Amino acid sequence: MGELNNRVREYRARDRLSQQELAERIGASRQTIALIERGDYSPSVVLALKIAGVFGAEVETIFWINNEESD
């Protein structure tokens, strides 16, 4: 299976939100947001839906799986 990618940092910049502000809106820690943005943590479905809701976007717009196979 591919790697989970995201555009959380891009959407935060667009909406001028800090990691802390986004974290507070979704009930997570700033560290969790940082880990998600770096790709070091895959959020739960609930967390991904909350993040998408803050940005008024569909989950698939913010999160996607890179399906490229490596040999």
Distance bins in CASP14 RR format, pairs under 12 A and 6 or more apart:
PFRMAT RR
TARGET T0000
AUTHOR 0000-0000-0000
RMODE 2
METHOD distances of the structure
MODEL  1
1 42 0 0 0 0 0 1 0 0 0 0 0
1 65 1 0 0 1 0 0 0 0 0 0 0
1 66 0 0 0 0 1 0 0 0 0 0 0
1 67 0 0 0 0 1 0 0 0 0 0 0
1 68 0 0 0 0 0 1 0 0 0 0 0
1 69 0 0 0 0 0 1 0 0 0 0 0
2 42 0 0 0 0 0 1 0 0 0 0 0
2 64 0 0 0 0 1 0 0 0 0 0 0
2 65 1 0 1 0 0 0 0 0 0 0 0
2 66 1 0 1 0 0 0 0 0 0 0 0
2 67 1 0 1 0 0 0 0 0 0 0 0
2 68 1 0 0 1 0 0 0 0 0 0 0
2 69 0 0 0 0 1 0 0 0 0 0 0
2 70 0 0 0 0 1 0 0 0 0 0 0
3 39 0 0 0 0 1 0 0 0 0 0 0
3 40 0 0 0 0 0 1 0 0 0 0 0
3 42 0 0 0 0 1 0 0 0 0 0 0
3 63 0 0 0 0 0 1 0 0 0 0 0
3 64 0 0 0 0 1 0 0 0 0 0 0
3 65 1 0 0 1 0 0 0 0 0 0 0
3 66 1 0 1 0 0 0 0 0 0 0 0
3 67 0 0 0 0 1 0 0 0 0 0 0
3 68 0 0 0 0 1 0 0 0 0 0 0
3 69 0 0 0 0 0 1 0 0 0 0 0
3 70 0 0 0 0 0 1 0 0 0 0 0
4 35 0 0 0 0 0 1 0 0 0 0 0
4 36 0 0 0 0 1 0 0 0 0 0 0
4 37 0 0 0 0 0 1 0 0 0 0 0
4 38 0 0 0 0 0 1 0 0 0 0 0
4 39 1 0 0 1 0 0 0 0 0 0 0
4 40 0 0 0 0 0 1 0 0 0 0 0
4 41 0 0 0 0 1 0 0 0 0 0 0
4 42 1 0 1 0 0 0 0 0 0 0 0
4 43 0 0 0 0 1 0 0 0 0 0 0
4 44 0 0 0 0 0 1 0 0 0 0 0
4 45 0 0 0 0 0 1 0 0 0 0 0
4 48 0 0 0 0 1 0 0 0 0 0 0
4 59 0 0 0 0 0 1 0 0 0 0 0
4 60 0 0 0 0 0 1 0 0 0 0 0
4 62 0 0 0 0 0 1 0 0 0 0 0
4 63 1 0 0 1 0 0 0 0 0 0 0
4 64 1 0 0 1 0 0 0 0 0 0 0
4 65 1 0 1 0 0 0 0 0 0 0 0
4 66 1 0 0 1 0 0 0 0 0 0 0
4 67 0 0 0 0 0 1 0 0 0 0 0
5 36 0 0 0 0 0 1 0 0 0 0 0
5 37 0 0 0 0 0 1 0 0 0 0 0
5 38 0 0 0 0 0 1 0 0 0 0 0
5 39 1 0 0 1 0 0 0 0 0 0 0
5 42 0 0 0 0 0 1 0 0 0 0 0
5 60 0 0 0 0 0 1 0 0 0 0 0
5 61 0 0 0 0 0 1 0 0 0 0 0
5 62 0 0 0 0 1 0 0 0 0 0 0
5 63 1 0 0 1 0 0 0 0 0 0 0
5 64 1 0 1 0 0 0 0 0 0 0 0
5 65 1 0 0 1 0 0 0 0 0 0 0
5 66 1 0 1 0 0 0 0 0 0 0 0
5 67 0 0 0 0 0 1 0 0 0 0 0
5 68 0 0 0 0 0 1 0 0 0 0 0
6 12 0 0 0 0 0 1 0 0 0 0 0
6 33 0 0 0 0 0 1 0 0 0 0 0
6 35 0 0 0 0 0 1 0 0 0 0 0
6 36 1 0 0 1 0 0 0 0 0 0 0
6 37 1 0 0 1 0 0 0 0 0 0 0
6 38 0 0 0 0 1 0 0 0 0 0 0
6 39 1 0 0 1 0 0 0 0 0 0 0
6 40 0 0 0 0 0 1 0 0 0 0 0
6 41 0 0 0 0 0 1 0 0 0 0 0
6 42 0 0 0 0 1 0 0 0 0 0 0
6 43 0 0 0 0 1 0 0 0 0 0 0
6 47 0 0 0 0 0 1 0 0 0 0 0
6 48 0 0 0 0 1 0 0 0 0 0 0
6 51 0 0 0 0 1 0 0 0 0 0 0
6 52 0 0 0 0 0 1 0 0 0 0 0
6 55 0 0 0 0 0 1 0 0 0 0 0
6 57 0 0 0 0 0 1 0 0 0 0 0
6 59 0 0 0 0 1 0 0 0 0 0 0
6 60 0 0 0 0 0 1 0 0 0 0 0
6 61 0 0 0 0 1 0 0 0 0 0 0
6 62 1 0 1 0 0 0 0 0 0 0 0
6 63 1 0 1 0 0 0 0 0 0 0 0
6 64 1 0 0 1 0 0 0 0 0 0 0
6 65 0 0 0 0 0 1 0 0 0 0 0
6 66 0 0 0 0 0 1 0 0 0 0 0
7 13 0 0 0 0 1 0 0 0 0 0 0
7 14 0 0 0 0 1 0 0 0 0 0 0
7 15 0 0 0 0 0 1 0 0 0 0 0
7 36 0 0 0 0 0 1 0 0 0 0 0
7 37 0 0 0 0 1 0 0 0 0 0 0
7 39 0 0 0 0 0 1 0 0 0 0 0
7 48 0 0 0 0 0 1 0 0 0 0 0
7 51 0 0 0 0 0 1 0 0 0 0 0
7 52 0 0 0 0 0 1 0 0 0 0 0
7 55 0 0 0 0 1 0 0 0 0 0 0
7 57 0 0 0 0 1 0 0 0 0 0 0
7 58 0 0 0 0 0 1 0 0 0 0 0
7 59 0 0 0 0 0 1 0 0 0 0 0
7 60 0 0 0 0 0 1 0 0 0 0 0
7 61 1 0 0 1 0 0 0 0 0 0 0
7 62 1 0 1 0 0 0 0 0 0 0 0
7 63 1 0 0 1 0 0 0 0 0 0 0
7 64 0 0 0 0 1 0 0 0 0 0 0
8 14 0 0 0 0 0 1 0 0 0 0 0
8 15 0 0 0 0 0 1 0 0 0 0 0
8 17 0 0 0 0 1 0 0 0 0 0 0
8 19 0 0 0 0 1 0 0 0 0 0 0
8 22 1 0 0 1 0 0 0 0 0 0 0
8 23 0 0 0 0 0 1 0 0 0 0 0
8 26 0 0 0 0 0 1 0 0 0 0 0
8 28 0 0 0 0 0 1 0 0 0 0 0
8 32 0 0 0 0 0 1 0 0 0 0 0
8 33 1 0 0 1 0 0 0 0 0 0 0
8 34 0 0 0 0 1 0 0 0 0 0 0
8 35 0 0 0 0 0 1 0 0 0 0 0
8 36 1 0 1 0 0 0 0 0 0 0 0
8 37 1 0 1 0 0 0 0 0 0 0 0
8 38 0 0 0 0 1 0 0 0 0 0 0
8 39 0 0 0 0 1 0 0 0 0 0 0
8 41 0 0 0 0 0 1 0 0 0 0 0
8 42 0 0 0 0 0 1 0 0 0 0 0
8 43 0 0 0 0 1 0 0 0 0 0 0
8 47 0 0 0 0 0 1 0 0 0 0 0
8 48 0 0 0 0 1 0 0 0 0 0 0
8 50 0 0 0 0 0 1 0 0 0 0 0
8 51 1 0 0 1 0 0 0 0 0 0 0
8 52 0 0 0 0 1 0 0 0 0 0 0
8 53 0 0 0 0 0 1 0 0 0 0 0
8 54 0 0 0 0 1 0 0 0 0 0 0
8 55 0 0 0 0 1 0 0 0 0 0 0
8 57 0 0 0 0 0 1 0 0 0 0 0
8 59 0 0 0 0 0 1 0 0 0 0 0
8 61 0 0 0 0 0 1 0 0 0 0 0
8 62 1 0 0 1 0 0 0 0 0 0 0
8 63 0 0 0 0 1 0 0 0 0 0 0
8 64 0 0 0 0 0 1 0 0 0 0 0
9 15 0 0 0 0 0 1 0 0 0 0 0
9 17 0 0 0 0 0 1 0 0 0 0 0
9 18 0 0 0 0 0 1 0 0 0 0 0
9 19 0 0 0 0 1 0 0 0 0 0 0
9 22 0 0 0 0 0 1 0 0 0 0 0
9 33 0 0 0 0 1 0 0 0 0 0 0
9 34 0 0 0 0 1 0 0 0 0 0 0
9 36 0 0 0 0 1 0 0 0 0 0 0
9 37 1 0 1 0 0 0 0 0 0 0 0
9 38 0 0 0 0 1 0 0 0 0 0 0
9 39 0 0 0 0 0 1 0 0 0 0 0
9 51 0 0 0 0 0 1 0 0 0 0 0
9 55 0 0 0 0 0 1 0 0 0 0 0
9 62 0 0 0 0 0 1 0 0 0 0 0
10 17 0 0 0 0 0 1 0 0 0 0 0
10 37 0 0 0 0 1 0 0 0 0 0 0
10 55 0 0 0 0 1 0 0 0 0 0 0
10 57 0 0 0 0 0 1 0 0 0 0 0
10 61 0 0 0 0 0 1 0 0 0 0 0
10 62 0 0 0 0 1 0 0 0 0 0 0
11 17 0 0 0 0 1 0 0 0 0 0 0
11 19 0 0 0 0 0 1 0 0 0 0 0
11 22 0 0 0 0 1 0 0 0 0 0 0
11 33 0 0 0 0 0 1 0 0 0 0 0
11 36 0 0 0 0 0 1 0 0 0 0 0
11 37 0 0 0 0 0 1 0 0 0 0 0
11 51 0 0 0 0 1 0 0 0 0 0 0
11 52 0 0 0 0 1 0 0 0 0 0 0
11 53 0 0 0 0 0 1 0 0 0 0 0
11 54 0 0 0 0 1 0 0 0 0 0 0
11 55 1 0 1 0 0 0 0 0 0 0 0
11 56 0 0 0 0 1 0 0 0 0 0 0
11 57 1 0 0 1 0 0 0 0 0 0 0
11 58 0 0 0 0 0 1 0 0 0 0 0
11 59 0 0 0 0 0 1 0 0 0 0 0
11 61 0 0 0 0 1 0 0 0 0 0 0
11 62 1 0 0 1 0 0 0 0 0 0 0
11 63 0 0 0 0 0 1 0 0 0 0 0
12 18 1 0 0 1 0 0 0 0 0 0 0
12 19 1 0 0 1 0 0 0 0 0 0 0
12 20 0 0 0 0 0 1 0 0 0 0 0
12 21 0 0 0 0 1 0 0 0 0 0 0
12 22 1 0 1 0 0 0 0 0 0 0 0
12 23 0 0 0 0 0 1 0 0 0 0 0
12 25 0 0 0 0 0 1 0 0 0 0 0
12 26 0 0 0 0 0 1 0 0 0 0 0
12 30 0 0 0 0 0 1 0 0 0 0 0
12 33 0 0 0 0 1 0 0 0 0 0 0
12 34 0 0 0 0 0 1 0 0 0 0 0
12 36 0 0 0 0 0 1 0 0 0 0 0
12 37 0 0 0 0 1 0 0 0 0 0 0
12 51 0 0 0 0 1 0 0 0 0 0 0
12 54 0 0 0 0 1 0 0 0 0 0 0
12 55 0 0 0 0 1 0 0 0 0 0 0
12 57 0 0 0 0 0 1 0 0 0 0 0
12 62 0 0 0 0 0 1 0 0 0 0 0
13 19 0 0 0 0 0 1 0 0 0 0 0
13 22 0 0 0 0 0 1 0 0 0 0 0
13 37 0 0 0 0 0 1 0 0 0 0 0
13 55 0 0 0 0 0 1 0 0 0 0 0
14 22 0 0 0 0 0 1 0 0 0 0 0
14 54 0 0 0 0 0 1 0 0 0 0 0
14 55 1 0 0 1 0 0 0 0 0 0 0
14 56 0 0 0 0 0 1 0 0 0 0 0
14 57 0 0 0 0 1 0 0 0 0 0 0
14 61 0 0 0 0 0 1 0 0 0 0 0
14 62 0 0 0 0 0 1 0 0 0 0 0
15 21 0 0 0 0 1 0 0 0 0 0 0
15 22 0 0 0 0 1 0 0 0 0 0 0
15 25 0 0 0 0 0 1 0 0 0 0 0
15 51 0 0 0 0 0 1 0 0 0 0 0
15 53 0 0 0 0 0 1 0 0 0 0 0
15 54 1 0 0 1 0 0 0 0 0 0 0
15 55 1 0 0 1 0 0 0 0 0 0 0
15 56 0 0 0 0 1 0 0 0 0 0 0
15 57 0 0 0 0 0 1 0 0 0 0 0
15 62 0 0 0 0 0 1 0 0 0 0 0
16 22 0 0 0 0 0 1 0 0 0 0 0
16 55 0 0 0 0 0 1 0 0 0 0 0
17 23 0 0 0 0 1 0 0 0 0 0 0
17 24 0 0 0 0 1 0 0 0 0 0 0
17 25 1 0 0 1 0 0 0 0 0 0 0
17 26 0 0 0 0 0 1 0 0 0 0 0
17 30 0 0 0 0 0 1 0 0 0 0 0
17 33 0 0 0 0 1 0 0 0 0 0 0
17 37 0 0 0 0 0 1 0 0 0 0 0
17 51 0 0 0 0 0 1 0 0 0 0 0
17 54 1 0 0 1 0 0 0 0 0 0 0
17 55 0 0 0 0 1 0 0 0 0 0 0
18 24 0 0 0 0 1 0 0 0 0 0 0
18 25 0 0 0 0 0 1 0 0 0 0 0
18 30 0 0 0 0 1 0 0 0 0 0 0
18 33 0 0 0 0 1 0 0 0 0 0 0
18 34 0 0 0 0 0 1 0 0 0 0 0
18 37 0 0 0 0 0 1 0 0 0 0 0
19 25 0 0 0 0 0 1 0 0 0 0 0
19 26 0 0 0 0 0 1 0 0 0 0 0
19 28 0 0 0 0 1 0 0 0 0 0 0
19 29 0 0 0 0 1 0 0 0 0 0 0
19 30 1 0 1 0 0 0 0 0 0 0 0
19 31 0 0 0 0 1 0 0 0 0 0 0
19 32 0 0 0 0 1 0 0 0 0 0 0
19 33 1 0 1 0 0 0 0 0 0 0 0
19 34 1 0 1 0 0 0 0 0 0 0 0
19 35 0 0 0 0 0 1 0 0 0 0 0
19 36 0 0 0 0 1 0 0 0 0 0 0
19 37 1 0 0 1 0 0 0 0 0 0 0
19 38 0 0 0 0 0 1 0 0 0 0 0
19 51 0 0 0 0 0 1 0 0 0 0 0
20 26 0 0 0 0 0 1 0 0 0 0 0
20 27 0 0 0 0 0 1 0 0 0 0 0
20 28 0 0 0 0 0 1 0 0 0 0 0
20 29 0 0 0 0 1 0 0 0 0 0 0
20 30 1 0 1 0 0 0 0 0 0 0 0
20 31 0 0 0 0 0 1 0 0 0 0 0
20 32 0 0 0 0 0 1 0 0 0 0 0
20 33 1 0 0 1 0 0 0 0 0 0 0
20 34 0 0 0 0 0 1 0 0 0 0 0
21 27 0 0 0 0 0 1 0 0 0 0 0
21 28 0 0 0 0 0 1 0 0 0 0 0
21 30 0 0 0 0 1 0 0 0 0 0 0
21 33 0 0 0 0 1 0 0 0 0 0 0
21 54 0 0 0 0 1 0 0 0 0 0 0
22 28 0 0 0 0 1 0 0 0 0 0 0
22 29 0 0 0 0 0 1 0 0 0 0 0
22 30 0 0 0 0 1 0 0 0 0 0 0
22 32 0 0 0 0 1 0 0 0 0 0 0
22 33 1 0 1 0 0 0 0 0 0 0 0
22 34 0 0 0 0 0 1 0 0 0 0 0
22 36 0 0 0 0 1 0 0 0 0 0 0
22 37 0 0 0 0 1 0 0 0 0 0 0
22 43 0 0 0 0 0 1 0 0 0 0 0
22 47 0 0 0 0 0 1 0 0 0 0 0
22 50 0 0 0 0 1 0 0 0 0 0 0
22 51 1 0 0 1 0 0 0 0 0 0 0
22 52 0 0 0 0 0 1 0 0 0 0 0
22 53 0 0 0 0 0 1 0 0 0 0 0
22 54 1 0 0 1 0 0 0 0 0 0 0
22 55 0 0 0 0 1 0 0 0 0 0 0
22 62 0 0 0 0 0 1 0 0 0 0 0
23 29 1 0 1 0 0 0 0 0 0 0 0
23 30 1 0 1 0 0 0 0 0 0 0 0
23 31 0 0 0 0 1 0 0 0 0 0 0
23 32 1 0 0 1 0 0 0 0 0 0 0
23 33 1 0 1 0 0 0 0 0 0 0 0
23 34 0 0 0 0 1 0 0 0 0 0 0
23 35 0 0 0 0 0 1 0 0 0 0 0
23 36 0 0 0 0 1 0 0 0 0 0 0
23 37 0 0 0 0 0 1 0 0 0 0 0
23 43 0 0 0 0 0 1 0 0 0 0 0
23 47 0 0 0 0 0 1 0 0 0 0 0
23 50 0 0 0 0 0 1 0 0 0 0 0
23 51 0 0 0 0 0 1 0 0 0 0 0
23 54 0 0 0 0 0 1 0 0 0 0 0
24 30 0 0 0 0 1 0 0 0 0 0 0
24 32 0 0 0 0 0 1 0 0 0 0 0
24 33 0 0 0 0 1 0 0 0 0 0 0
24 50 0 0 0 0 0 1 0 0 0 0 0
24 54 0 0 0 0 0 1 0 0 0 0 0
25 33 0 0 0 0 0 1 0 0 0 0 0
25 47 0 0 0 0 0 1 0 0 0 0 0
25 50 1 0 0 1 0 0 0 0 0 0 0
25 51 0 0 0 0 1 0 0 0 0 0 0
25 52 0 0 0 0 0 1 0 0 0 0 0
25 53 0 0 0 0 1 0 0 0 0 0 0
25 54 1 0 1 0 0 0 0 0 0 0 0
25 55 0 0 0 0 0 1 0 0 0 0 0
25 56 0 0 0 0 0 1 0 0 0 0 0
26 32 0 0 0 0 1 0 0 0 0 0 0
26 33 0 0 0 0 1 0 0 0 0 0 0
26 36 0 0 0 0 0 1 0 0 0 0 0
26 43 0 0 0 0 1 0 0 0 0 0 0
26 44 0 0 0 0 0 1 0 0 0 0 0
26 46 0 0 0 0 1 0 0 0 0 0 0
26 47 1 0 0 1 0 0 0 0 0 0 0
26 48 0 0 0 0 1 0 0 0 0 0 0
26 49 0 0 0 0 1 0 0 0 0 0 0
26 50 1 0 1 0 0 0 0 0 0 0 0
26 51 1 0 1 0 0 0 0 0 0 0 0
26 52 0 0 0 0 1 0 0 0 0 0 0
26 53 0 0 0 0 1 0 0 0 0 0 0
26 54 1 0 0 1 0 0 0 0 0 0 0
26 55 0 0 0 0 0 1 0 0 0 0 0
27 33 0 0 0 0 0 1 0 0 0 0 0
27 43 0 0 0 0 0 1 0 0 0 0 0
27 46 0 0 0 0 0 1 0 0 0 0 0
27 47 0 0 0 0 1 0 0 0 0 0 0
27 50 1 0 0 1 0 0 0 0 0 0 0
27 51 0 0 0 0 0 1 0 0 0 0 0
27 54 0 0 0 0 0 1 0 0 0 0 0
28 34 0 0 0 0 0 1 0 0 0 0 0
28 35 0 0 0 0 1 0 0 0 0 0 0
28 36 0 0 0 0 1 0 0 0 0 0 0
28 41 0 0 0 0 0 1 0 0 0 0 0
28 43 0 0 0 0 1 0 0 0 0 0 0
28 44 0 0 0 0 0 1 0 0 0 0 0
28 46 0 0 0 0 0 1 0 0 0 0 0
28 47 1 0 0 1 0 0 0 0 0 0 0
28 48 0 0 0 0 0 1 0 0 0 0 0
28 50 0 0 0 0 1 0 0 0 0 0 0
28 51 0 0 0 0 1 0 0 0 0 0 0
28 54 0 0 0 0 0 1 0 0 0 0 0
29 35 0 0 0 0 1 0 0 0 0 0 0
29 36 0 0 0 0 0 1 0 0 0 0 0
29 41 0 0 0 0 0 1 0 0 0 0 0
29 47 0 0 0 0 0 1 0 0 0 0 0
30 36 0 0 0 0 0 1 0 0 0 0 0
30 37 0 0 0 0 0 1 0 0 0 0 0
31 37 0 0 0 0 0 1 0 0 0 0 0
31 38 0 0 0 0 0 1 0 0 0 0 0
31 40 0 0 0 0 0 1 0 0 0 0 0
31 41 0 0 0 0 1 0 0 0 0 0 0
32 38 0 0 0 0 0 1 0 0 0 0 0
32 39 0 0 0 0 0 1 0 0 0 0 0
32 40 0 0 0 0 0 1 0 0 0 0 0
32 41 1 0 0 1 0 0 0 0 0 0 0
32 42 0 0 0 0 0 1 0 0 0 0 0
32 43 1 0 0 1 0 0 0 0 0 0 0
32 44 0 0 0 0 0 1 0 0 0 0 0
32 47 1 0 0 1 0 0 0 0 0 0 0
32 48 0 0 0 0 0 1 0 0 0 0 0
32 50 0 0 0 0 0 1 0 0 0 0 0
32 51 0 0 0 0 0 1 0 0 0 0 0
33 39 0 0 0 0 0 1 0 0 0 0 0
33 40 0 0 0 0 0 1 0 0 0 0 0
33 41 0 0 0 0 1 0 0 0 0 0 0
33 43 0 0 0 0 1 0 0 0 0 0 0
33 47 0 0 0 0 1 0 0 0 0 0 0
33 50 0 0 0 0 0 1 0 0 0 0 0
33 51 0 0 0 0 1 0 0 0 0 0 0
33 54 0 0 0 0 0 1 0 0 0 0 0
34 40 0 0 0 0 1 0 0 0 0 0 0
34 41 0 0 0 0 1 0 0 0 0 0 0
35 41 1 1 0 0 0 0 0 0 0 0 0
35 42 0 0 0 0 1 0 0 0 0 0 0
35 43 0 0 0 0 1 0 0 0 0 0 0
35 47 0 0 0 0 0 1 0 0 0 0 0
36 42 1 0 0 1 0 0 0 0 0 0 0
36 43 1 0 1 0 0 0 0 0 0 0 0
36 44 0 0 0 0 0 1 0 0 0 0 0
36 47 0 0 0 0 1 0 0 0 0 0 0
36 48 0 0 0 0 1 0 0 0 0 0 0
36 50 0 0 0 0 0 1 0 0 0 0 0
36 51 1 0 0 1 0 0 0 0 0 0 0
36 62 0 0 0 0 1 0 0 0 0 0 0
36 63 0 0 0 0 1 0 0 0 0 0 0
37 43 0 0 0 0 0 1 0 0 0 0 0
37 51 0 0 0 0 0 1 0 0 0 0 0
37 62 0 0 0 0 0 1 0 0 0 0 0
37 63 0 0 0 0 0 1 0 0 0 0 0
39 63 0 0 0 0 0 1 0 0 0 0 0
39 66 0 0 0 0 0 1 0 0 0 0 0
41 47 0 0 0 0 1 0 0 0 0 0 0
41 48 0 0 0 0 0 1 0 0 0 0 0
41 63 0 0 0 0 0 1 0 0 0 0 0
42 48 0 0 0 0 1 0 0 0 0 0 0
42 63 0 0 0 0 1 0 0 0 0 0 0
42 64 0 0 0 0 0 1 0 0 0 0 0
42 65 0 0 0 0 1 0 0 0 0 0 0
43 49 0 0 0 0 1 0 0 0 0 0 0
43 50 0 0 0 0 1 0 0 0 0 0 0
43 51 1 0 0 1 0 0 0 0 0 0 0
43 52 0 0 0 0 0 1 0 0 0 0 0
43 59 0 0 0 0 1 0 0 0 0 0 0
43 62 0 0 0 0 1 0 0 0 0 0 0
43 63 1 0 0 1 0 0 0 0 0 0 0
44 50 0 0 0 0 1 0 0 0 0 0 0
44 51 0 0 0 0 0 1 0 0 0 0 0
44 59 0 0 0 0 0 1 0 0 0 0 0
44 63 0 0 0 0 0 1 0 0 0 0 0
45 51 0 0 0 0 0 1 0 0 0 0 0
45 52 0 0 0 0 0 1 0 0 0 0 0
45 59 0 0 0 0 1 0 0 0 0 0 0
45 63 0 0 0 0 1 0 0 0 0 0 0
46 52 0 0 0 0 0 1 0 0 0 0 0
46 53 0 0 0 0 0 1 0 0 0 0 0
46 59 0 0 0 0 0 1 0 0 0 0 0
47 53 0 0 0 0 0 1 0 0 0 0 0
47 54 0 0 0 0 0 1 0 0 0 0 0
47 59 0 0 0 0 0 1 0 0 0 0 0
47 62 0 0 0 0 0 1 0 0 0 0 0
47 63 0 0 0 0 0 1 0 0 0 0 0
48 54 0 0 0 0 0 1 0 0 0 0 0
48 55 0 0 0 0 0 1 0 0 0 0 0
48 57 0 0 0 0 0 1 0 0 0 0 0
48 58 0 0 0 0 0 1 0 0 0 0 0
48 59 1 0 1 0 0 0 0 0 0 0 0
48 60 0 0 0 0 1 0 0 0 0 0 0
48 61 0 0 0 0 0 1 0 0 0 0 0
48 62 1 0 0 1 0 0 0 0 0 0 0
48 63 1 0 1 0 0 0 0 0 0 0 0
48 64 0 0 0 0 0 1 0 0 0 0 0
49 55 0 0 0 0 0 1 0 0 0 0 0
49 56 0 0 0 0 0 1 0 0 0 0 0
49 57 0 0 0 0 0 1 0 0 0 0 0
49 58 0 0 0 0 1 0 0 0 0 0 0
49 59 1 0 0 1 0 0 0 0 0 0 0
49 60 0 0 0 0 0 1 0 0 0 0 0
49 62 0 0 0 0 0 1 0 0 0 0 0
49 63 0 0 0 0 1 0 0 0 0 0 0
50 56 0 0 0 0 0 1 0 0 0 0 0
50 57 0 0 0 0 0 1 0 0 0 0 0
50 59 0 0 0 0 1 0 0 0 0 0 0
50 62 0 0 0 0 0 1 0 0 0 0 0
51 57 0 0 0 0 1 0 0 0 0 0 0
51 58 0 0 0 0 0 1 0 0 0 0 0
51 59 0 0 0 0 1 0 0 0 0 0 0
51 61 0 0 0 0 0 1 0 0 0 0 0
51 62 1 0 0 1 0 0 0 0 0 0 0
51 63 0 0 0 0 1 0 0 0 0 0 0
52 58 1 0 0 1 0 0 0 0 0 0 0
52 59 1 0 1 0 0 0 0 0 0 0 0
52 60 0 0 0 0 1 0 0 0 0 0 0
52 61 1 0 0 1 0 0 0 0 0 0 0
52 62 1 0 1 0 0 0 0 0 0 0 0
52 63 1 0 0 1 0 0 0 0 0 0 0
53 59 0 0 0 0 1 0 0 0 0 0 0
53 61 0 0 0 0 0 1 0 0 0 0 0
53 62 0 0 0 0 1 0 0 0 0 0 0
54 62 0 0 0 0 1 0 0 0 0 0 0
55 61 0 0 0 0 1 0 0 0 0 0 0
55 62 1 0 0 1 0 0 0 0 0 0 0
55 63 0 0 0 0 0 1 0 0 0 0 0
56 62 0 0 0 0 1 0 0 0 0 0 0
57 63 0 0 0 0 1 0 0 0 0 0 0
58 64 0 0 0 0 0 1 0 0 0 0 0
59 65 0 0 0 0 0 1 0 0 0 0 0
END
